[in-house]
């Protein structure tokens, strides 16, 4: 599968943390990861693995799909 140069995979972790009134530091402590790593996930500089997203979803008590931004544009 080819990915175009301007296609960018993004997550919604920062938005979900804000909705839950939680911080990157809190999440880092909960999952045993470095705060800088979680911060990079929140800023979409790097992406967590699917297993990490599953763990995060469990901790935040959300459906994993809540953390993933669709790569499909909705035609209007």
C-alpha positions in Angstrom: 0.0 0.0 0.0 1.4 3.4 -1.0 1.1 6.3 1.3 1.1 9.7 -0.3 3.7 12.2 1.0 1.0 14.5 2.4 -1.0 11.7 4.1 -0.2 11.8 7.8 -1.3 9.3 10.4 -2.6 11.1 13.5 -4.1 10.1 16.8 -6.5 11.9 19.1 -4.7 11.2 22.3 -4.2 14.9 23.3 -8.0 15.6 22.8 -9.1 12.5 24.8 -6.7 13.3 27.6 -8.1 16.9 27.8 -11.7 15.5 27.8 -10.8 13.2 30.7 -8.9 16.1 32.4 -5.7 14.1 32.5 -2.1 15.1 31.6 0.6 13.5 29.6 2.5 13.1 32.9 -0.4 11.2 34.4 -0.6 8.9 31.4 3.1 8.3 31.4 3.0 7.2 35.0 0.0 5.0 34.4 1.6 3.1 31.5 5.2 3.1 32.8 6.5 5.1 29.9 8.7 8.2 29.7 6.8 11.5 29.8 8.6 12.7 26.7 7.4 9.7 24.8 3.8 10.3 25.7 4.3 14.0 24.9 5.5 13.1 21.4 2.5 10.9 20.9 0.2 13.7 22.0 1.8 16.1 19.5 1.6 13.5 16.8 5.4 13.6 16.2 5.4 9.8 16.6 2.6 7.2 16.9 2.1 4.6 19.6 1.8 1.1 18.5 -1.6 -0.6 18.3 -0.8 -2.5 21.5 0.1 0.7 23.3 -3.2 2.3 22.0 -5.1 -0.6 23.4 -3.4 -0.2 26.8 -4.1 3.6 26.7 -7.8 3.0 25.8 -8.1 0.6 28.7 -6.6 3.1 31.2 -8.7 6.0 29.9 -11.8 3.7 29.8 -12.6 4.6 26.1 -13.1 2.6 23.0 -9.8 2.4 21.1 -11.5 3.9 18.1 -11.8 7.1 20.1 -8.0 7.5 20.0 -7.7 7.0 16.3 -8.4 9.6 13.7 -9.9 8.3 10.5 -7.6 8.5 7.4 -10.7 8.8 5.2 -12.0 12.2 4.3 -15.8 12.5 4.5 -17.0 13.8 1.1 -19.4 16.7 1.5 
